[in-house]
Amino acid sequence: MMDSQDNTLDKGTEEVKQTEQVENQTEETANAEVKTETADATAKEETPATATAETAGGSETAPEKPEEAPTADADGPAKKVYNSKKEVIERLKDIVASDETPDKAEVDHLKTTFYKLHFTERDKKQKEYLEAGGDPEKYQITPDEDEEVFKAEMSVIKEKRQKAFLALEEEKQKNLKRKEEILEKIKQMSATPEEANKSYNDFKALQQEWKTIKNVPAEKANELWHNYQLHVEQFYDMLNLNREAREYDFKKNLEAKEKLCEAAEKLADEPDVISAFHQLQDLHQQYREIGPVAKELREQIWARFKAASTVINKKHQQHFDELRAKEEDNLKRKTELCEKVEDIAKQENKSSSEWDKRTQEIIAIQKEWKTIGFAPQKMNVKIFERFRAACDDFFTRKAEFFKKMKAQFAENAEKKRALVEQAQALTDSTDWHSTADKLIALQKEWKTIGMVPHKLGDKLWADFQTACNHFFDARKAATAGTRNAERENLAKKQEVIEKLKALLDNAGDDVQQKVQELSEEFNKIGHVPYKEKDKVYESYHAVLDKIYKELHVSAARKRVENFRNNLKNVAERGNDALDNERARLMRQYERLKGDITTYENNLGFLNVSSKKGNSLIDEMKRRIQRLKDELEETRQKIKTIDSQNKE
């Protein structure tokens, strides 16, 4: 019976043993260095088997904006919210000045809060620097005086906690030694019934002293409890007191243990699972300090207390199972958000509107991130760093884009200012034709220049348009009287074109002379309306080309035939007359060849970039063709004289 109860007691007190081990490990790490890499790395998660099962995770801040919300441990009320680093430092100074041992949970909360505010402040400064057009590669993090003060205060607190830890360890060793002495005395009292009867009052005093001794080293706690329970039961078994005293003692112990059972059973209705678990550990500590009950009731009362404990332990375990499942789901959701941001950061944005659209998408994702709870402890910091790196990559590239765009805007603005100045310099010119061409060229160049900021662009355009309109309005007013004359000139040129067309139907021997006369008449006529200029010019040269193509060759042939018929009259004047005529024609032939060569050489130097230049080239080509036709006619005449001489 006793061995069975001892085994169940060992199982029932396993949580308490683990609790003391965790507390011991926590004290051993009290002198750990303050880590400043990230405020998110300060929170710790304990397994359900330990006495303090706090929720996992740590403070998180999104890259764009800090999250301002009170934090709370899973086993306690909401912690105080600090809105500035100064408030955190003031609280640390109060703790340093106090004689009490610093509370680890509060110190961890202060450390988390400080670095949350610290990194948020640093990110804000970097963001402002980048948005102002700063070079990301040249950005430097400036030293923070508050952080130096914070580290100094934390160092003092660390020393205080270390001293308290060492004092507690020393106290645990003393308590262990004293409890071992009490066990040895009880063991001696349990040697014989006579010793037990004589030492009953001393035994009760030792029991009371045992209860007053609290902390012992965690690795010895279970062994001490086991030995204490064993020797106490042995003492009672050896007692030879009167039955009434013994039964009274058993009854009191039973009543005390029944109250603990009732308290443990009520914990099943406690909504705060963590609080219920910690209260249960206190009940276990009280249970082990109460003496034994009658042998026949020992298994029964322990089974009742163990059953109530099992309910709380299962709820506690289930709570952390659900918490871990939730954290795994949070990790999955946060991973998906990281992938979304990374995908957005890789996209090429070619305009400010595209960057603004992507920025709104990033901000929406950041807001969603804040709604998601903590990921598992091992991944919580890593997933946050991945998310933050993707956001930083996007906003760094955005800052570089707008920096370049700002520089391009400035360059475009300078170009447009230069055009405005040129247009304003021409606004009062009265050289209507040349100035109009220059302003039109400036307008075309304006269209090739990129964008500038909206307000500045509107002003520059208004100035440019005002200058252009001033000139064209003045030209319109000054040339209003010449338009009628230009329309009359248009009618005259169209009349000449009609006469040239008539030659196609009624060409005589003097067709070349008539064409020459009409061409001279056409060229003497003044300007026509600007919009009709190209059209009338094309009509004029089209009919000329047709005349030369259809009539000029036949007319030349006819002239050669008439020349052949007239050679007889020349020959009657003697052989010298034919030779003289041939010599004249040869001189004409050489002159025509030289003219053709000159025109062809000049043709290579003409600029065809404008309509005017193109028209001049066309005219030059027509002249060359006429000279070639005349050259061929002269060659035929020389050939005719040579044939006549042979005859």
C-alpha positions in Angstrom: 0.0 0.0 0.0 2.7 2.5 0.9 4.8 1.7 -2.1 1.8 2.3 -4.4 1.0 5.6 -2.7 4.7 6.6 -3.0 4.6 5.9 -6.7 1.5 8.0 -7.3 2.9 10.8 -5.2 6.0 10.7 -7.4 3.8 11.1 -10.5 1.6 13.7 -8.9 4.6 15.8 -7.9 6.4 15.6 -11.2 5.1 19.0 -12.3 6.4 20.5 -9.0 9.8 19.0 -9.6 9.9 20.4 -13.1 8.7 23.8 -11.8 11.6 24.0 -9.4 14.0 22.9 -12.1 12.8 25.7 -14.4 13.0 28.3 -11.6 16.6 27.1 -10.9 17.5 27.3 -14.6 16.0 30.7 -14.8 18.1 32.0 -11.9 21.2 30.5 -13.5 20.6 32.5 -16.6 20.0 35.8 -14.7 23.5 37.0 -15.6 23.0 36.5 -19.4 24.1 39.4 -21.6 21.4 41.8 -22.7 20.8 41.1 -26.4 20.1 44.0 -28.6 19.8 42.4 -32.0 16.0 42.5 -32.0 13.2 43.3 -29.5 11.3 40.2 -30.8 13.8 37.8 -29.4 13.1 38.4 -25.7 9.9 36.4 -25.2 10.2 32.8 -24.0 7.9 29.8 -24.2 7.7 27.1 -21.6 6.3 23.6 -22.0 3.1 22.6 -20.3 5.1 20.3 -18.0 6.6 23.4 -16.3 5.0 25.4 -13.6 5.0 28.7 -15.5 3.5 28.2 -18.9 3.7 31.6 -20.5 2.6 32.2 -24.1 5.3 32.2 -26.7 6.4 35.1 -28.7 7.7 38.6 -28.4 7.0 42.1 -29.5 6.8 42.7 -33.2 6.8 45.9 -35.2 6.1 46.2 -38.9 8.8 48.0 -41.0 6.5 51.0 -41.7 4.8 51.7 -38.4 5.2 50.5 -34.8 2.4 48.5 -33.2 1.1 50.3 -30.1 -0.9 47.9 -27.9 -0.6 46.7 -24.3 1.0 43.3 -23.9 -0.1 40.6 -21.5 1.4 37.3 -20.4 -0.9 34.3 -20.7 -0.8 33.9 -16.9 -1.2 37.5 -15.8 -3.0 40.8 -16.4 -2.1 43.3 -19.1 1.3 44.8 -18.6 2.0 48.5 -18.4 2.3 50.3 -21.7 5.3 52.6 -22.2 5.1 55.2 -24.9 8.7 56.4 -24.9 12.2 55.2 -24.2 12.5 57.8 -21.4 9.6 56.2 -19.5 11.3 52.8 -19.7 14.6 54.2 -18.5 12.8 55.9 -15.6 11.2 52.7 -14.5 14.6 50.9 -14.7 16.1 53.6 -12.5 13.3 53.0 -9.9 14.0 49.3 -9.9 17.7 49.9 -9.4 17.0 52.3 -6.5 14.6 49.7 -4.9 15.9 47.2 -2.3 13.6 44.5 -3.7 14.8 41.8 -6.1 13.9 42.9 -9.7 11.1 40.9 -11.2 12.3 39.0 -14.2 9.0 39.2 -16.1 8.9 43.0 -15.7 12.5 43.4 -16.7 12.0 41.3 -19.8 8.9 43.4 -20.6 10.9 46.6 -20.2 13.7 45.3 -22.4 11.2 44.2 -25.1 9.4 47.6 -25.0 12.7 49.6 -25.1 14.0 47.9 -28.2 10.6 47.9 -29.9 10.6 51.7 -29.5 14.3 51.9 -30.4 14.1 50.0 -33.7 10.9 51.8 -34.7 12.6 55.2 -34.1 15.6 54.0 -36.1 13.5 52.7 -39.0 11.6 56.0 -39.1 14.8 58.0 -39.4 16.1 55.7 -42.2 12.8 56.0 -44.0 12.7 59.8 -43.8 16.3 59.8 -45.1 15.5 57.6 -48.1 12.2 59.5 -48.9 14.2 62.8 -48.9 16.4 61.3 -51.7 19.3 60.1 -49.5 21.8 57.5 -50.9 20.9 54.1 -49.2 24.6 53.1 -49.4 25.7 56.2 -47.5 23.1 56.0 -44.7 24.7 55.5 -41.2 23.0 54.6 -37.9 23.8 57.3 -35.4 24.6 56.4 -31.7 21.7 56.5 -29.3 22.4 58.0 -25.9 19.2 56.5 -24.5 20.4 53.0 -25.4 23.7 53.6 -23.6 21.8 54.6 -20.5 19.5 51.7 -20.9 22.4 49.2 -21.1 24.0 50.8 -18.0 20.8 50.4 -15.9 20.2 46.9 -17.2 23.8 46.0 -16.1 23.1 47.1 -12.6 19.8 45.1 -12.5 21.7 42.1 -13.8 24.1 42.4 -10.9 21.2 42.7 -8.4 19.5 39.6 -9.8 22.8 37.7 -9.8 23.3 38.6 -6.1 19.7 37.6 -5.3 20.2 34.3 -7.2 23.4 33.5 -5.3 21.7 34.3 -2.0 18.8 32.1 -2.9 21.1 29.3 -3.8 22.9 29.6 -0.5 19.5 29.6 1.3 18.5 26.4 -0.7 21.7 24.6 0.5 21.0 25.6 4.1 17.4 24.4 3.8 18.6 21.2 2.3 21.0 20.6 5.1 18.3 21.4 7.8 15.7 19.1 6.1 18.2 16.3 5.9 18.9 16.8 9.7 15.1 16.6 10.4 14.8 13.4 8.3 17.6 11.9 10.3 16.0 12.7 13.6 12.6 11.4 12.4 14.3 8.2 11.2 15.9 7.7 14.7 12.5 8.3 16.4 10.9 5.6 14.1 13.5 3.0 15.2 11.4 1.5 18.0 7.8 1.9 19.4 9.3 3.1 22.6 11.3 5.9 20.9 8.2 6.8 18.9 6.0 7.1 22.0 8.6 9.2 23.9 9.3 11.5 21.0 5.8 12.3 19.7 5.8 16.0 20.8 9.3 16.4 19.4 8.1 14.7 16.1 5.2 17.2 15.8 7.7 20.1 16.3 9.9 18.7 13.6 6.9 18.4 11.3 6.1 22.1 11.9 9.7 23.1 11.3 9.7 21.1 8.1 6.7 23.1 6.8 8.5 26.4 7.5 11.5 25.4 5.4 10.7 26.3 1.8 13.1 26.3 -1.1 15.6 23.5 -1.7 17.7 22.6 -4.8 15.4 21.3 -7.5 17.3 18.1 -8.0 16.8 17.1 -4.4 13.2 18.1 -3.9 11.5 14.9 -5.0 14.0 12.7 -3.1 13.5 14.7 0.1 9.7 14.5 -0.2 9.9 10.8 -0.8 12.1 10.2 2.2 10.1 12.5 4.4 6.8 10.8 3.6 8.4 7.4 4.1 9.8 8.2 7.6 6.7 10.0 8.7 4.5 7.0 7.9 7.0 4.7 9.5 6.9 6.9 12.7 3.1 6.7 12.8 3.2 3.0 12.2 5.5 2.6 15.2 3.5 4.8 17.5 2.1 3.1 20.5 -0.1 6.0 21.6 -3.7 5.6 22.7 -6.0 5.1 19.7 -8.0 8.4 20.3 -4.9 10.6 19.8 -3.8 8.8 16.7 -7.3 8.8 15.2 -7.7 12.5 16.0 -4.4 13.3 14.1 -5.5 11.2 11.1 -8.9 12.9 11.1 -7.4 16.4 11.1 -5.1 15.4 8.2 -8.0 13.9 6.3 -10.1 17.1 6.7 -7.2 19.2 5.4 -6.6 16.9 2.4 -10.3 16.9 1.6 -10.3 20.7 1.5 -7.4 20.6 -0.9 -9.3 18.1 -3.1 -12.3 20.4 -3.1 -10.1 23.3 -4.0 -8.5 21.3 -6.8 -11.9 20.2 -8.2 -13.1 23.8 -8.3 -10.1 24.8 -10.4 -11.8 22.9 -13.3 -14.2 25.9 -13.6 -11.4 28.4 -13.6 -11.5 30.2 -17.1 -7.8 31.1 -16.9 -6.1 27.7 -17.6 -2.6 29.0 -16.8 -3.7 30.5 -13.5 -5.5 27.2 -12.6 -2.3 25.3 -13.3 -0.2 27.5 -11.0 -2.8 27.3 -8.2 -2.7 23.6 -8.6 1.0 23.6 -7.9 0.4 25.5 -4.7 -2.2 22.9 -3.7 0.4 20.1 -4.4 2.9 21.8 -2.1 0.3 22.1 0.7 -0.8 18.4 0.2 2.7 17.1 0.7 3.2 19.1 3.9 0.1 17.6 5.5 0.6 14.4 7.5 -0.8 11.0 6.7 -4.3 9.7 7.1 -5.6 6.3 8.1 -4.0 3.5 6.0 -7.4 2.4 4.5 -8.1 6.0 3.3 -4.7 6.9 1.9 -5.2 5.5 -1.6 -8.7 6.9 -1.8 -7.9 10.5 -0.8 -4.8 10.5 -3.1 -6.9 9.1 -6.0 -9.4 11.9 -5.5 -6.7 14.6 -5.4 -4.9 13.1 -8.4 -8.1 12.9 -10.5 -8.8 16.6 -9.9 -5.1 17.3 -10.8 -5.4 15.3 -14.0 -8.3 17.4 -15.2 -6.3 20.6 -14.8 -3.2 19.1 -16.3 -5.1 17.9 -19.4 -6.7 21.4 -19.9 -3.2 22.9 -19.5 -1.7 20.5 -22.0 -4.6 21.1 -24.4 -4.2 24.8 -24.1 -0.6 24.6 -25.3 -1.4 22.1 -28.0 -3.9 24.6 -29.4 -1.5 27.4 -28.9 1.2 25.5 -30.9 -1.3 24.6 -33.7 -2.3 28.3 -33.8 1.4 29.3 -34.0 2.0 26.9 -36.9 -1.0 28.4 -38.7 0.3 31.9 -38.0 3.7 30.8 -39.4 2.0 29.5 -42.6 0.1 32.8 -43.0 3.1 34.9 -42.4 5.1 32.9 -44.9 2.5 33.5 -47.5 2.6 37.2 -46.8 6.4 37.1 -47.1 6.1 35.5 -50.5 3.6 38.2 -51.6 5.9 41.0 -50.6 8.9 39.3 -52.2 6.9 38.9 -55.4 5.8 42.6 -55.4 9.4 43.7 -54.6 10.7 41.9 -57.7 8.2 43.5 -60.1 9.5 46.3 -62.4 7.5 49.6 -61.9 8.1 52.1 -64.6 5.9 54.9 -63.4 5.0 56.7 -60.1 1.4 55.4 -60.4 2.7 51.8 -60.5 4.9 52.4 -57.5 2.0 54.0 -55.6 -0.2 51.0 -56.4 2.4 48.5 -55.2 3.0 50.7 -52.1 -0.7 50.4 -51.2 -0.5 46.6 -51.6 2.5 46.5 -49.3 0.8 48.6 -46.7 -2.3 46.4 -46.8 -0.1 43.3 -46.3 1.7 45.0 -43.4 -1.7 45.7 -41.7 -2.7 42.1 -42.2 0.6 41.0 -40.7 -0.2 42.9 -37.5 -3.5 41.0 -37.1 -1.6 37.6 -37.1 -0.3 36.3 -33.8 3.1 34.9 -32.9 4.8 32.1 -34.9 6.6 29.3 -33.0 9.5 30.7 -30.9 12.3 29.3 -33.1 10.8 30.8 -36.2 9.2 34.0 -34.9 12.2 36.2 -35.3 13.4 34.6 -38.5 10.0 35.0 -40.3 9.8 38.6 -39.1 13.3 39.3 -40.4 12.4 37.8 -43.8 9.2 40.0 -44.0 11.1 43.1 -43.0 13.9 42.4 -45.5 11.4 42.1 -48.3 9.7 45.4 -47.3 13.0 47.1 -47.0 14.0 45.9 -50.4 10.8 47.3 -51.9 11.0 50.7 -50.2 14.7 51.1 -51.0 14.1 50.5 -54.7 11.1 52.9 -54.5 13.3 55.6 -53.0 16.0 55.1 -55.7 13.3 55.3 -58.5 11.8 58.6 -57.1 15.3 59.9 -56.7 16.1 59.3 -60.3 12.7 60.6 -61.4 13.3 63.7 -59.4 16.6 64.3 -61.2 14.9 63.6 -64.5 12.1 66.1 -63.7 14.8 68.7 -62.9 16.5 68.1 -66.2 13.2 68.2 -68.2 12.3 71.4 -66.4 15.6 73.1 -67.4 15.0 72.1 -71.0 11.5 73.5 -71.0 12.7 76.7 -69.3 15.2 77.1 -72.1 12.5 76.7 -74.8 10.3 79.2 -72.9 13.2 81.7 -73.0 13.8 81.1 -76.7 10.1 81.5 -77.5 9.9 84.7 -75.4 12.9 86.1 -77.3 11.0 85.6 -80.6 7.7 86.9 -79.5 8.1 90.4 -80.9 9.8 89.4 -84.1 8.3 90.6 -87.4 10.2 88.2 -89.6 6.9 86.2 -90.0 8.1 83.4 -92.1 11.4 82.6 -90.5 10.2 83.1 -86.9 7.1 81.0 -87.5 9.3 78.1 -88.6 11.5 78.5 -85.5 8.5 78.5 -83.1 7.0 75.5 -84.8 10.4 73.7 -84.4 10.4 74.7 -80.7 6.8 73.3 -80.3 7.9 70.0 -81.8 10.9 69.9 -79.5 8.7 70.6 -76.5 6.7 67.5 -77.3 9.9 65.3 -77.1 10.7 66.4 -73.6 9.5 64.2 -70.7 7.3 65.1 -67.7 7.9 67.6 -65.0 6.0 68.1 -61.7 2.4 69.0 -62.4 2.3 72.6 -61.0 5.6 73.6 -62.5 4.7 71.9 -65.8 1.5 73.9 -66.0 3.3 77.2 -65.4 6.0 76.5 -68.0 3.5 75.5 -70.6 1.4 78.6 -69.9 4.5 80.8 -70.4 5.5 78.9 -73.6 2.0 79.0 -75.0 1.6 82.7 -74.2 4.9 83.5 -76.1 3.9 81.5 -79.2 0.3 82.9 -79.2 1.6 86.4 -79.0 3.7 86.0 -82.1 1.1 84.2 -84.2 -1.6 86.6 -83.2 0.6 89.5 -84.3 1.5 87.8 -87.5 -2.2 87.1 -88.2 -3.0 90.8 -87.7 -0.1 92.0 -89.8 -0.7 89.7 -92.7 -4.5 90.0 -92.9 -4.2 92.4 -95.9 -1.9 90.1 -97.9 -4.3 87.1 -98.0 -6.4 88.5 -100.8 -3.3 89.0 -102.9 -2.1 85.5 -102.1 -5.5 84.1 -103.2 -5.2 86.1 -106.5 -1.7 84.7 -107.0 -3.1 81.2 -106.5 -5.7 81.8 -109.2 -3.0 83.1 -111.6 -0.8 80.1 -111.0 -3.7 77.7 -111.5 -4.4 79.5 -114.8 -0.8 78.9 -116.0 -1.1 75.3 -115.0 -4.3 75.0 -117.2 -2.4 76.6 -120.2 0.4 74.0 -119.8 -2.2 71.2 -119.8 -3.6 72.6 -123.0 -0.2 72.2 -124.7 -0.6 68.5 -124.3 -3.5 68.5 -126.7 -2.3 71.1 -129.1 1.5 71.0 -129.3 3.2 72.9 -132.1 6.8 73.3 -133.3 7.3 76.1 -130.7 6.1 73.9 -127.8 9.5 74.3 -126.0 9.4 78.0 -126.2 5.8 78.2 -125.0 6.7 76.0 -122.0 9.6 78.2 -121.2 7.4 81.3 -121.4 4.7 79.8 -119.2 7.3 78.6 -116.7 8.7 82.2 -116.4 5.2 83.6 -116.0 4.5 81.0 -113.2 7.7 81.9 -111.3 7.0 85.6 -111.5 3.7 85.2 -109.7 4.0 86.0 -105.9 3.1 84.0 -102.8 0.0 81.9 -102.5 -1.7 80.9 -99.2 0.6 78.8 -97.1 -1.7 75.8 -97.0 -2.0 75.7 -100.8 1.7 76.2 -101.5 2.6 72.5 -101.7 -0.5 71.5 -103.6 -0.1 74.1 -106.4 3.7 73.3 -106.6 3.0 69.6 -107.1 0.3 70.3 -109.8 2.7 72.6 -111.7 5.6 70.1 -111.8 3.3 67.2 -112.6 2.1 68.8 -115.8 5.7 69.8 -116.7 6.9 66.3 -116.3 4.1 65.0 -118.5 4.8 67.6 -121.2 8.5 66.7 -121.3 7.7 63.0 -121.2 5.1 63.0 -124.0 5.9 66.0 -126.2 9.5 67.0 -125.8 11.1 63.9 -127.4 8.8 64.1 -130.5 9.4 67.8 -130.8 13.1 67.3 -130.7 12.9 64.6 -133.3 10.9 66.9 -135.5 13.5 69.6 -135.2 16.3 67.2 -136.1 14.3 66.2 -139.2 13.8 69.9 -140.2 17.5 70.4 -139.7 18.3 67.5 -142.1 16.0 69.1 -144.7 17.7 72.4 -144.3 21.3 71.0 -144.7 20.9 71.1 -148.6 20.5 74.8 -148.5 23.6 75.0 -146.2 25.6 72.7 -148.5 24.9 75.0 -151.5 26.8 77.7 -149.7 29.9 75.5 -149.8 31.7 72.8 -147.8 33.0 75.4 -145.3 29.4 76.2 -144.3 28.8 72.6 -143.2 32.1 72.5 -141.3 31.3 75.7 -139.6 27.8 74.5 -138.6 29.3 71.3 -137.3 31.9 73.2 -135.3 29.2 75.3 -133.8 27.2 72.3 -132.8 30.3 70.7 -131.3 30.9 73.7 -129.1 27.2 73.6 -128.1 27.6 69.8 -127.3 30.6 70.3 -125.1 29.0 73.2 -123.3 25.9 71.1 -122.6 28.1 68.3 -121.2 29.8 70.7 -118.9 26.5 72.1 -117.6 25.2 68.6 -117.0 28.3 67.7 -115.0 28.1 70.9 -112.9 24.4 70.4 -112.1 25.1 66.7 -111.1 27.9 67.8 -108.8 25.8 70.5 -107.1 23.0 68.0 -106.7 25.1 66.0 -104.2 25.5 69.0 -101.8 21.8 69.8 -101.4 20.1 69.3 -98.0 16.9 67.2 -98.3 15.9 67.5 -94.6 13.1 70.0 -95.4 10.3 70.3 -98.0 12.0 73.3 -99.5 15.2 71.3 -100.0 13.4 68.4 -101.6 11.6 70.7 -104.0 14.9 72.2 -105.1 16.4 68.8 -105.8 13.4 67.9 -108.0 13.8 71.1 -110.0 17.5 70.4 -110.4 16.8 66.9 -111.7 14.3 68.3 -114.3 16.9 70.8 -115.5 19.5 68.0 -115.9 17.0 66.0 -117.9 16.2 68.9 -120.2 20.0 69.4 -120.8 20.4 65.8 -121.6 17.5 65.9 -124.0 19.1 69.0 -125.7 22.5 67.2 -125.7 21.0 64.2 -127.5 19.3 66.5 -130.0 22.7 68.3 -130.7 24.4 64.9 -131.1 21.8 63.8 -133.7 22.3 67.0 -135.7 26.1 66.5 -135.7 25.5 62.9 -136.8 23.3 64.2 -139.6 26.0 66.6 -140.9 28.6 63.7 -140.8 26.2 61.6 -142.9 25.8 64.5 -145.4 29.5 64.9 -145.8 29.9 61.2 -146.6 27.3 61.5 -149.4 
